[in-house]
């Protein structure tokens, strides 16, 4: 194969990677512009509502501006019943692993390695559950028990956030963390990269390739940037946080490919945290 053929094959892949990185960089720029409004939004809503709305809508807007259908990127509710069934069937292992984040020092190397192992185990568990007969009842039971546990803990500690703040917290984690991050990473980025990278590997009935791995690395690196203070410019990279979130991304990537949409992954991603912060003020 000559050099020209190699370059012609690499060009679509390079352009796709550059596209997703530039769109992601544009999002950081928008957040920086909105910094002066951050304190006011935090006071009123308990979180930066405007920034989170733009975070959720920007990838959809980009797809519309480039005349691409969001549904092709898994951003749809056409299979809502099946997505809810999948999310409930996979909820128990995801909720258990998510719960360990309250106890494991995941920004340290040993905590990150624990989370890597736990998320790999959860990935296999979820893949097995969704490949065999789904069991949504287990998810319903898990949600009910979680509500009772967190309600009891909040009553014992006297740490209720209040109904208004609890609702804001619930919406924040379910919509602006769960849904928004799934739209970005497993919807837009993962699908865009899958369009140019072959999917040669099969894992529990799902075809994977370098697109999924690169999207997961981008997701992990975004969490490395959590050590970057946009106001002061100080940057303390959180590499170990990025390590285990790269692994967690593989779990949500599997759910996205298995179900064909971002809905089930959004529920699995956001609901465990939403339930905690609805009841408990930390």
Backbone bond lengths (Angstrom), bond angles and torsions (degrees), N, CA, C in turn:
res aa  C-N    CA-C-N  psi(-1)  N-CA   C-N-CA  omega(-1)  CA-C   N-CA-C  phi
1 X - - - 1.465 - - 1.539 108.89 -
2 X 1.333 116.70 126.54 1.453 118.96 -178.20 1.523 111.66 -81.76
3 X 1.333 114.49 172.70 1.462 120.43 -175.22 1.518 111.86 -62.33
4 X 1.333 116.82 -38.86 1.468 120.21 -178.40 1.525 110.98 -61.92
5 X 1.327 117.02 -41.50 1.464 120.33 179.59 1.528 111.23 -65.96
6 X 1.335 116.05 -39.01 1.459 119.90 178.25 1.529 110.32 -62.31
7 X 1.351 115.73 -46.24 1.463 120.11 -179.28 1.524 111.44 -64.33
8 X 1.340 116.40 -38.65 1.464 119.57 -179.70 1.524 111.35 -65.24
9 X 1.330 116.53 -32.78 1.460 120.47 177.92 1.526 112.02 -76.68
10 X 1.309 116.17 -33.11 1.464 120.32 -178.35 1.517 112.54 -79.24
11 X 1.321 118.03 -25.20 1.468 120.67 -173.63 1.523 113.44 -58.66
12 X 1.349 120.47 -49.58 1.476 118.81 179.48 1.526 112.56 -60.38
13 X 1.327 117.12 -37.35 1.467 120.70 179.63 1.524 110.35 -66.05
14 X 1.332 116.12 -45.64 1.461 120.54 -179.79 1.524 111.18 -62.28
15 X 1.328 116.15 -44.27 1.465 120.23 -179.76 1.525 111.63 -63.90
16 X 1.331 116.95 -38.22 1.459 120.17 179.81 1.527 110.62 -66.16
17 X 1.332 116.51 -43.25 1.464 119.95 178.36 1.517 110.90 -64.04
18 X 1.328 116.69 -43.77 1.462 120.20 178.29 1.524 111.19 -61.86
19 X 1.329 116.45 -39.69 1.463 120.09 179.76 1.520 111.41 -59.83
20 X 1.334 117.07 -51.28 1.461 118.96 -176.11 1.530 111.26 -67.27
21 X 1.326 116.75 -33.61 1.462 119.33 178.35 1.523 111.28 -69.35
22 X 1.329 117.31 -39.01 1.465 120.63 179.79 1.528 111.34 -68.84
23 X 1.333 116.80 -40.57 1.467 119.78 177.58 1.524 110.16 -64.52
24 X 1.332 115.74 -39.90 1.468 120.03 177.81 1.533 110.66 -66.02
25 X 1.324 117.84 -39.58 1.466 121.48 177.53 1.528 110.66 -65.38
26 X 1.341 116.90 -36.66 1.463 120.47 177.33 1.521 110.47 -61.68
27 X 1.341 116.56 -36.07 1.462 120.47 178.35 1.529 110.70 -64.01
28 X 1.331 116.96 -41.31 1.467 120.69 177.67 1.532 109.77 -62.06
29 X 1.346 116.28 -40.32 1.455 120.05 178.08 1.513 112.61 -62.76
30 X 1.324 117.06 -40.51 1.465 120.92 178.26 1.526 110.45 -64.48
31 X 1.331 116.69 -42.81 1.460 120.02 178.78 1.527 111.49 -61.31
32 X 1.316 115.80 -38.06 1.465 119.93 178.83 1.527 110.89 -64.21
33 X 1.323 116.90 -40.86 1.467 121.54 179.21 1.523 110.79 -63.59
34 X 1.334 116.68 -34.14 1.463 121.15 -176.48 1.530 113.92 -84.96
35 X 1.322 117.05 0.24 1.469 120.19 -177.42 1.529 114.29 -54.16
36 X 1.354 119.57 -39.68 1.473 118.67 -179.05 1.530 114.00 -59.58
37 X 1.332 118.11 -22.24 1.457 121.43 -179.70 1.525 112.74 -93.10
38 X 1.331 117.22 -2.84 1.462 121.09 -172.69 1.528 112.30 -63.47
39 X 1.327 117.28 -45.79 1.462 120.68 -175.69 1.526 111.21 -64.33
40 X 1.340 116.90 -41.93 1.465 120.92 178.92 1.526 111.21 -62.77
41 X 1.334 117.10 -44.36 1.466 120.88 -179.99 1.526 111.24 -65.67
42 X 1.326 116.24 -37.93 1.464 120.09 178.27 1.515 110.55 -63.14
43 X 1.322 116.25 -38.26 1.468 121.12 -179.94 1.532 110.94 -69.26
44 X 1.326 117.55 -41.46 1.463 121.64 -174.88 1.521 112.02 -80.26
45 X 1.340 117.45 -47.32 1.459 121.62 -172.02 1.530 114.18 -105.18
46 X 1.318 116.59 -18.14 1.455 119.29 -174.42 1.508 112.48 88.77
47 X 1.326 117.23 -4.33 1.469 123.01 174.78 1.522 107.60 -159.20
48 X 1.334 116.63 168.61 1.463 121.23 -175.93 1.530 110.32 -83.61
49 X 1.317 116.04 87.61 1.461 121.97 -171.93 1.523 112.38 -61.39
50 X 1.339 117.27 -48.95 1.461 120.40 -176.22 1.525 111.24 -61.32
51 X 1.321 116.19 -44.79 1.462 119.99 179.05 1.523 110.89 -61.52
52 X 1.330 116.37 -39.85 1.459 119.84 -178.62 1.527 111.66 -71.44
53 X 1.335 117.46 -34.35 1.466 119.89 175.31 1.525 110.48 -62.81
54 X 1.317 116.57 -44.27 1.461 119.99 179.01 1.525 110.33 -66.82
55 X 1.336 116.31 -38.50 1.461 120.99 176.72 1.527 110.72 -56.76
56 X 1.342 116.24 -41.19 1.457 121.20 -179.17 1.527 112.20 -73.21
57 X 1.341 116.29 -40.20 1.458 120.10 -169.55 1.528 114.48 -90.27
58 X 1.335 117.95 -22.64 1.464 119.94 -174.64 1.532 113.78 -58.37
59 X 1.335 120.11 -47.04 1.474 117.86 179.41 1.524 112.58 -63.82
60 X 1.332 116.96 -34.88 1.467 119.87 177.42 1.519 109.63 -66.55
61 X 1.332 116.65 -43.15 1.461 120.76 177.93 1.525 110.60 -61.05
62 X 1.322 117.19 -41.26 1.460 120.92 178.85 1.530 111.02 -61.65
63 X 1.316 116.73 -42.77 1.466 120.01 178.68 1.528 111.11 -63.30
64 X 1.315 116.72 -40.99 1.466 120.10 179.64 1.525 111.18 -68.03
65 X 1.334 117.19 -39.79 1.462 120.72 179.36 1.526 111.54 -65.66
66 X 1.323 116.61 -32.12 1.464 121.10 179.28 1.535 111.92 -93.97
67 X 1.345 115.21 13.90 1.465 122.99 174.55 1.533 112.62 57.62
68 X 1.322 113.99 44.13 1.459 120.57 174.66 1.530 108.79 -115.57
69 X 1.308 116.90 145.06 1.454 120.90 -177.56 1.527 110.40 -83.49
70 X 1.339 117.95 123.25 1.460 119.62 177.32 1.523 113.30 -55.81
71 X 1.350 116.88 -32.46 1.467 119.78 -179.28 1.521 111.67 -60.96
72 X 1.339 116.56 -32.16 1.466 120.52 177.93 1.518 110.63 -64.93
73 X 1.316 116.91 -23.27 1.462 122.99 -178.98 1.534 111.82 -98.46
74 X 1.309 115.87 16.33 1.463 120.06 177.51 1.509 114.18 81.55
75 X 1.323 117.99 6.23 1.462 121.88 -177.62 1.523 107.96 -95.13
76 X 1.317 115.51 83.61 1.462 121.98 -177.71 1.520 108.82 -162.93
77 X 1.332 115.71 168.08 1.465 121.60 176.31 1.524 109.83 -123.61
78 X 1.315 116.78 30.77 1.461 121.26 -177.05 1.517 113.00 -70.29
79 X 1.310 117.52 -23.17 1.464 121.91 -179.02 1.530 109.92 -121.00
80 X 1.323 115.73 43.95 1.458 121.10 -170.51 1.525 112.44 -59.71
81 X 1.331 117.97 -43.71 1.461 120.37 -178.52 1.528 111.15 -62.17
82 X 1.338 116.07 -45.36 1.465 119.98 179.14 1.525 111.11 -66.28
83 X 1.328 116.93 -35.71 1.465 120.90 178.96 1.521 111.09 -66.58
84 X 1.335 117.09 -41.96 1.459 120.67 177.96 1.528 110.93 -64.28
85 X 1.332 115.96 -39.80 1.460 120.21 177.29 1.525 110.82 -61.96
86 X 1.330 116.38 -43.64 1.465 120.69 179.37 1.526 111.05 -64.78
87 X 1.324 116.65 -43.65 1.467 120.32 -178.61 1.524 111.38 -63.29
88 X 1.333 116.97 -43.92 1.459 120.55 179.92 1.527 111.05 -68.14
89 X 1.321 116.87 -36.34 1.462 120.74 -179.93 1.521 112.23 -67.05
90 X 1.329 116.57 -29.19 1.467 121.34 -177.67 1.526 112.41 -101.72
91 X 1.323 117.22 2.26 1.464 119.44 -169.34 1.525 113.37 -69.54
92 X 1.325 117.63 -38.65 1.472 119.86 -174.45 1.527 112.23 -58.41
93 X 1.351 120.45 -55.70 1.474 118.44 -178.65 1.518 113.28 -63.10
94 X 1.337 117.29 -35.82 1.466 119.94 179.80 1.527 109.97 -67.77
95 X 1.339 116.96 -41.34 1.463 120.37 179.99 1.521 111.01 -64.83
96 X 1.331 117.01 -39.41 1.464 120.63 -179.69 1.528 110.45 -64.18
97 X 1.337 116.44 -47.73 1.464 119.87 -179.87 1.526 110.38 -65.55
98 X 1.317 117.65 -41.20 1.463 120.55 178.26 1.520 110.97 -61.39
99 X 1.349 115.83 -35.64 1.454 119.97 179.77 1.517 113.33 -64.33
100 X 1.331 117.11 -28.79 1.467 119.64 -179.86 1.521 112.09 -68.27
101 X 1.335 117.58 -18.30 1.462 120.02 -179.44 1.530 112.00 -65.83
102 X 1.340 115.89 -18.71 1.455 118.89 177.20 1.522 113.25 -79.15
103 X 1.338 116.60 -9.12 1.466 120.31 -176.15 1.532 113.14 -123.85
104 X 1.316 116.71 -25.80 1.465 121.27 -175.72 1.530 109.68 -92.10
105 X 1.323 119.26 130.29 1.478 121.90 177.26 1.532 110.73 -74.30
106 X 1.327 115.99 81.25 1.467 120.68 -168.64 1.530 114.01 -74.57
107 X 1.320 118.15 -4.35 1.468 119.30 174.44 1.534 111.46 -92.97
108 X 1.334 116.88 -3.17 1.466 121.99 175.23 1.525 109.08 -99.74
109 X 1.330 116.67 157.64 1.459 119.63 -173.82 1.528 112.18 -61.79
110 X 1.323 118.14 -40.36 1.460 119.64 -177.02 1.527 111.29 -72.86
111 X 1.342 116.78 -37.48 1.455 119.64 175.94 1.518 111.85 -65.68
112 X 1.334 115.84 -40.60 1.465 120.25 179.12 1.525 110.77 -63.19
113 X 1.327 117.34 -40.82 1.467 120.29 179.26 1.525 111.28 -65.62
114 X 1.331 116.87 -37.12 1.465 120.09 175.29 1.520 110.36 -60.59
115 X 1.350 116.36 -45.18 1.461 120.39 -179.19 1.527 111.88 -66.96
116 X 1.323 117.64 -35.53 1.465 120.76 176.61 1.525 109.83 -59.34
117 X 1.323 116.38 -48.06 1.472 121.02 -179.83 1.531 110.22 -62.86
118 X 1.329 117.07 -44.36 1.467 120.77 -178.41 1.524 111.82 -64.37
119 X 1.327 117.35 -41.22 1.460 119.67 -179.07 1.531 111.71 -72.27
120 X 1.323 117.81 -32.21 1.467 119.37 173.95 1.532 109.45 -64.03
121 X 1.335 115.84 -43.54 1.459 119.26 176.58 1.516 112.22 -61.68
122 X 1.341 116.62 -42.12 1.465 120.69 178.63 1.520 111.12 -64.93
123 X 1.333 116.72 -37.04 1.464 120.64 177.89 1.518 110.78 -60.08
124 X 1.318 116.97 -47.94 1.464 120.84 179.84 1.530 110.41 -63.48
125 X 1.340 116.79 -42.20 1.458 121.73 179.23 1.530 110.90 -61.33
126 X 1.331 115.89 -47.77 1.468 120.74 -179.63 1.525 110.68 -64.12
127 X 1.331 116.70 -43.97 1.463 120.22 -179.90 1.524 110.90 -61.82
128 X 1.322 116.60 -42.02 1.464 120.84 178.02 1.530 110.52 -63.53
129 X 1.343 116.19 -43.34 1.463 120.81 -178.16 1.518 111.94 -63.17
130 X 1.329 116.24 -42.11 1.466 120.02 -176.95 1.520 112.17 -79.22
131 X 1.329 117.23 -21.86 1.463 120.21 178.54 1.523 110.73 -79.97
132 X 1.335 116.56 -36.55 1.456 121.10 177.58 1.528 109.67 -92.00
133 X 1.289 118.96 -161.78 1.458 120.55 -175.51 1.518 110.74 -69.36
134 X 1.337 118.71 118.37 1.464 121.34 -179.70 1.529 110.89 -62.86
135 X 1.336 116.07 148.46 1.461 121.66 -179.02 1.529 109.27 -130.41
136 X 1.332 117.92 79.86 1.470 120.11 -177.77 1.518 113.03 -64.65
137 X 1.340 117.87 -22.32 1.457 120.52 -179.01 1.531 111.18 -61.28
138 X 1.322 116.84 -35.05 1.467 119.62 179.43 1.521 111.36 -62.32
139 X 1.339 116.66 -36.49 1.460 120.45 178.13 1.518 112.01 -68.79
140 X 1.322 117.03 -40.78 1.470 120.81 178.51 1.521 110.19 -61.53
141 X 1.335 116.37 -45.23 1.466 120.63 179.40 1.526 110.46 -62.25
142 X 1.335 116.38 -42.15 1.468 121.05 -179.97 1.525 110.79 -61.90
143 X 1.319 117.35 -42.77 1.469 121.31 -179.79 1.526 110.95 -64.32
144 X 1.335 116.53 -43.96 1.473 120.52 179.47 1.523 110.43 -62.34
145 X 1.337 116.79 -46.58 1.465 120.44 179.83 1.528 111.38 -64.00
146 X 1.349 116.79 -38.36 1.465 120.38 178.60 1.524 110.95 -63.48
147 X 1.335 116.89 -42.38 1.466 120.24 178.61 1.524 111.05 -61.86
148 X 1.336 116.55 -44.08 1.465 120.18 179.57 1.527 110.90 -64.22
149 X 1.345 116.52 -40.81 1.460 120.62 -178.29 1.521 111.46 -66.81
150 X 1.341 116.67 -47.62 1.464 119.34 -178.16 1.526 111.58 -69.71
151 X 1.335 116.33 -35.17 1.468 119.68 176.61 1.519 110.05 -64.04
152 X 1.334 116.71 -43.66 1.456 120.49 178.24 1.516 112.37 -63.95
153 X 1.324 116.09 -40.97 1.468 120.12 178.94 1.526 110.70 -63.71
154 X 1.340 116.57 -43.81 1.467 120.51 -179.43 1.524 110.94 -64.38
155 X 1.336 116.50 -39.16 1.469 120.17 177.85 1.522 110.54 -64.98
156 X 1.336 116.33 -42.60 1.469 121.10 -179.00 1.530 111.52 -64.26
157 X 1.339 115.81 -43.23 1.461 120.68 -176.61 1.530 112.62 -88.37
158 X 1.329 117.23 -10.99 1.459 119.77 -174.89 1.513 112.08 65.20
159 X 1.335 116.10 40.67 1.469 120.67 -171.96 1.524 113.39 -117.48
160 X 1.340 117.61 30.33 1.462 119.65 174.23 1.526 109.91 -65.06
161 X 1.331 117.99 136.05 1.473 119.62 177.70 1.531 113.11 -79.48
162 X 1.330 117.21 -9.60 1.458 121.00 -172.29 1.511 109.46 94.76
163 X 1.337 116.91 150.87 1.464 120.62 -174.38 1.528 111.88 -61.04
164 X 1.329 116.81 -46.31 1.467 120.64 -177.38 1.527 111.18 -60.43
165 X 1.340 116.47 -50.38 1.456 119.92 -179.54 1.522 110.95 -68.77
166 X 1.324 116.16 -34.04 1.457 119.47 178.03 1.517 112.07 -62.43
167 X 1.326 116.50 -40.92 1.472 120.67 177.91 1.523 110.19 -66.47
168 X 1.342 116.21 -43.41 1.473 119.32 176.78 1.524 110.59 -58.61
169 X 1.351 116.02 -43.83 1.464 119.61 179.55 1.520 111.44 -62.64
170 X 1.321 116.47 -42.12 1.467 121.30 -178.84 1.525 110.27 -61.85
171 X 1.326 116.01 -48.00 1.468 120.77 179.30 1.530 110.73 -63.01
172 X 1.327 115.64 -41.19 1.460 120.44 -178.92 1.519 111.08 -57.15
173 X 1.334 117.18 -51.59 1.464 120.07 -174.56 1.527 112.85 -76.47
174 X 1.328 117.52 -36.11 1.466 118.85 -178.99 1.524 112.05 -74.91
175 X 1.332 116.97 -43.40 1.465 120.96 -175.11 1.523 112.28 -94.57
176 X 1.323 116.94 -51.06 1.465 119.86 -171.38 1.528 113.85 -88.86
177 X 1.317 117.84 -9.06 1.462 121.10 170.50 1.519 109.09 -109.10
178 X 1.340 116.77 -61.19 1.456 120.36 -177.57 1.518 113.61 -60.69
179 X 1.329 116.59 -62.35 1.463 120.50 -176.53 1.520 111.85 -66.03
180 X 1.331 117.33 -46.34 1.463 120.34 -175.82 1.532 111.53 -60.87
181 X 1.329 117.61 -45.61 1.461 119.65 -178.27 1.525 111.38 -69.85
182 X 1.330 117.24 -33.68 1.467 118.81 177.07 1.533 111.34 -69.65
183 X 1.332 116.95 -38.55 1.467 119.97 175.84 1.525 110.17 -60.86
184 X 1.340 116.02 -44.20 1.466 120.00 -178.69 1.519 112.48 -66.10
185 X 1.324 115.38 -57.55 1.465 119.77 -165.37 1.524 113.28 -89.94
186 X 1.317 118.02 -47.87 1.460 119.31 -179.66 1.525 112.07 -89.33
187 X 1.341 116.88 -21.57 1.449 119.41 176.13 1.515 111.51 -84.77
188 X 1.327 116.20 -75.51 1.464 120.36 -175.44 1.530 112.98 -69.32
189 X 1.344 117.74 -59.45 1.471 120.17 -171.13 1.525 111.94 -65.87
190 X 1.334 116.98 -49.98 1.463 119.36 -177.17 1.525 111.79 -62.03
191 X 1.324 116.93 -44.06 1.461 119.86 -180.00 1.516 111.28 -65.70
192 X 1.322 116.62 -42.53 1.467 119.96 -179.82 1.525 111.23 -60.23
193 X 1.318 116.97 -42.29 1.462 119.79 179.75 1.530 111.91 -73.49
194 X 1.312 117.06 -33.20 1.469 119.53 176.21 1.526 112.29 -63.90
195 X 1.330 115.92 -24.00 1.469 119.57 179.22 1.514 112.83 -68.45
196 X 1.331 117.03 -22.27 1.470 119.86 -175.56 1.527 112.73 -117.76
197 X 1.322 117.75 -14.28 1.464 120.44 178.27 1.524 109.55 -108.85
198 X 1.319 116.14 131.24 1.463 120.87 178.91 1.521 110.66 -64.51
199 X 1.334 115.53 148.09 1.463 121.34 177.95 1.529 108.14 -108.95
200 X 1.317 115.26 92.79 1.463 120.94 -171.21 1.529 113.61 -97.35
201 X 1.317 117.41 -10.98 1.465 119.93 -174.80 1.523 109.90 -108.76
202 X 1.319 114.89 145.13 1.469 120.38 178.72 1.519 109.51 -116.65
203 X 1.324 116.00 129.96 1.458 121.99 179.48 1.519 108.68 -133.37
204 X 1.317 117.40 109.40 1.457 122.84 -178.17 1.533 111.39 48.07
205 X 1.318 115.30 49.34 1.458 120.73 174.64 1.505 116.20 82.25
206 X 1.323 118.09 3.37 1.470 122.02 -179.29 1.523 109.83 -113.52
207 X 1.329 115.58 132.61 1.460 121.46 178.44 1.528 109.84 -84.41
208 X 1.338 115.61 124.43 1.453 121.58 179.87 1.517 110.89 -122.03
209 X 1.319 115.58 161.38 1.462 121.10 175.90 1.516 109.74 -157.38
210 X 1.331 115.13 -163.65 1.459 120.14 -178.07 1.522 112.45 -65.36
211 X 1.334 117.59 -23.93 1.463 119.85 178.68 1.513 112.01 -59.14
212 X 1.338 116.62 -44.17 1.462 121.25 178.93 1.529 110.49 -65.13
213 X 1.330 116.59 -42.76 1.469 120.12 -178.01 1.524 111.79 -66.34
214 X 1.330 117.05 -41.96 1.462 120.03 179.84 1.534 110.51 -67.60
215 X 1.336 116.29 -41.41 1.468 119.81 177.35 1.526 110.81 -60.78
216 X 1.328 117.04 -38.68 1.467 121.02 179.00 1.528 111.05 -68.21
217 X 1.323 116.83 -37.38 1.466 120.23 176.96 1.530 110.99 -65.40
218 X 1.328 116.58 -39.47 1.463 120.19 177.20 1.524 110.17 -64.31
219 X 1.337 116.85 -41.46 1.464 121.53 176.99 1.527 110.64 -60.49
220 X 1.334 115.98 -44.98 1.455 119.65 178.91 1.517 112.18 -64.14
221 X 1.335 117.18 -42.43 1.460 120.22 -178.93 1.526 111.53 -65.82
222 X 1.325 117.13 -30.61 1.458 120.00 175.49 1.526 110.56 -59.04
223 X 1.326 116.89 -36.41 1.463 120.08 178.95 1.525 111.31 -76.26
224 X 1.319 117.41 -25.75 1.469 119.86 170.76 1.522 109.21 -60.14
225 X 1.336 116.66 -36.71 1.464 122.13 -179.04 1.523 113.45 -73.12
226 X 1.343 117.39 -5.84 1.467 119.22 175.05 1.529 111.31 -62.47
227 X 1.320 116.05 -15.22 1.462 119.90 175.48 1.511 113.56 -87.13
228 X 1.326 116.77 9.89 1.465 122.10 -179.08 1.528 108.90 -104.13
229 X 1.319 116.63 117.76 1.456 122.37 176.98 1.526 108.87 -90.86
230 X 1.341 116.79 109.69 1.459 120.52 -176.20 1.528 112.05 -65.98
231 X 1.334 116.75 -28.01 1.466 120.01 -178.09 1.521 112.13 -73.56
232 X 1.337 116.15 -45.95 1.464 119.96 -176.14 1.521 113.05 -95.45
233 X 1.338 116.54 -19.02 1.459 120.04 -177.49 1.515 113.41 84.58
234 X 1.328 118.22 -1.96 1.459 121.04 179.02 1.522 110.35 -70.33
235 X 1.322 116.11 141.40 1.463 120.09 -177.78 1.515 109.99 -136.81
236 X 1.325 114.94 116.04 1.457 121.67 174.92 1.524 106.89 -121.92
237 X 1.331 118.17 91.73 1.473 121.47 -173.34 1.518 112.58 -57.39
238 X 1.338 115.38 133.47 1.463 122.18 -178.95 1.532 108.86 -102.78
239 X 1.319 115.32 74.84 1.466 121.29 -172.73 1.531 112.26 -62.71
240 X 1.315 117.56 -39.28 1.465 118.95 -177.33 1.521 111.40 -71.36
241 X 1.320 117.47 -32.42 1.465 120.35 173.00 1.533 108.90 -61.99
242 X 1.307 116.29 -42.05 1.457 120.24 177.94 1.516 112.84 -64.40
243 X 1.332 117.69 -32.49 1.467 121.30 -177.70 1.521 111.82 -64.58
244 X 1.338 116.81 -51.22 1.475 117.19 -176.14 1.530 112.38 -76.85
245 X 1.344 118.23 -28.13 1.468 118.74 176.92 1.533 111.14 -70.85
246 X 1.325 117.54 -27.15 1.466 119.54 172.35 1.516 110.01 -61.68
247 X 1.330 116.41 -42.22 1.460 120.73 177.84 1.521 111.49 -67.22
248 X 1.332 116.70 -42.92 1.469 119.49 179.11 1.519 111.02 -61.49
249 X 1.329 116.79 -31.80 1.459 120.87 179.58 1.521 111.55 -62.37
250 X 1.330 117.04 -32.15 1.458 120.29 178.95 1.525 111.05 -63.27
251 X 1.335 116.49 -35.01 1.466 120.23 177.69 1.525 110.33 -63.78
252 X 1.332 116.26 -50.18 1.463 119.78 -179.70 1.528 111.59 -67.99
253 X 1.336 116.20 -30.13 1.465 120.03 176.08 1.514 110.54 -64.01
254 X 1.331 116.22 -41.01 1.461 119.68 178.40 1.528 110.75 -62.20
255 X 1.339 116.61 -46.28 1.467 120.35 -179.53 1.522 110.53 -61.11
256 X 1.329 116.81 -40.71 1.479 120.97 178.48 1.523 110.95 -60.51
257 X 1.322 117.32 -45.84 1.458 120.63 -178.14 1.527 111.24 -71.72
258 X 1.321 116.59 -36.10 1.461 120.53 -177.86 1.518 111.70 -68.81
259 X 1.338 117.12 -40.86 1.459 121.05 -175.34 1.525 113.27 -92.54
260 X 1.338 117.70 -24.06 1.459 120.58 -178.85 1.512 114.14 85.10
261 X 1.333 117.23 5.08 1.464 119.22 177.67 1.523 108.86 -146.71
262 X 1.332 115.85 173.73 1.471 120.67 179.48 1.523 112.41 -95.04
263 X 1.332 118.04 -0.31 1.468 120.90 -172.75 1.516 111.90 -65.85
264 X 1.334 117.83 -52.57 1.471 120.60 -177.56 1.529 110.82 -61.23
265 X 1.330 117.02 -43.81 1.454 120.71 178.40 1.515 112.38 -62.83
266 X 1.336 116.75 -35.48 1.461 120.53 178.75 1.527 111.37 -63.80
267 X 1.329 115.76 -41.63 1.469 120.38 178.32 1.525 110.39 -65.32
268 X 1.326 116.38 -46.29 1.467 120.60 -179.43 1.526 111.36 -64.88
269 X 1.311 116.89 -33.95 1.459 122.52 -177.81 1.528 111.75 -75.63
270 X 1.324 117.07 -43.33 1.455 120.24 -170.81 1.512 116.64 -99.32
271 X 1.346 117.94 -31.35 1.460 120.04 -171.57 1.529 113.95 -65.80
272 X 1.352 120.58 -40.76 1.476 117.87 178.82 1.529 112.86 -56.12
273 X 1.327 117.50 -44.47 1.462 120.70 178.51 1.522 111.13 -70.65
274 X 1.334 116.97 -36.65 1.464 120.48 -179.67 1.523 110.85 -61.67
275 X 1.330 117.31 -39.59 1.459 120.62 179.80 1.530 111.14 -66.65
276 X 1.332 116.40 -40.54 1.460 119.91 179.43 1.523 110.49 -61.92
277 X 1.322 116.77 -52.38 1.462 120.23 -171.30 1.526 113.11 -80.18
278 X 1.338 117.47 -9.53 1.462 118.88 171.25 1.523 110.04 -70.74
279 X 1.338 115.85 -37.38 1.467 120.37 -176.18 1.522 114.27 -95.67
280 X 1.345 116.79 -32.31 1.456 119.86 -167.02 1.527 110.53 -117.83
281 X 1.328 115.93 134.69 1.459 122.63 172.95 1.523 108.50 -103.63
282 X 1.337 116.09 121.58 1.467 121.22 -179.61 1.520 110.02 -101.61
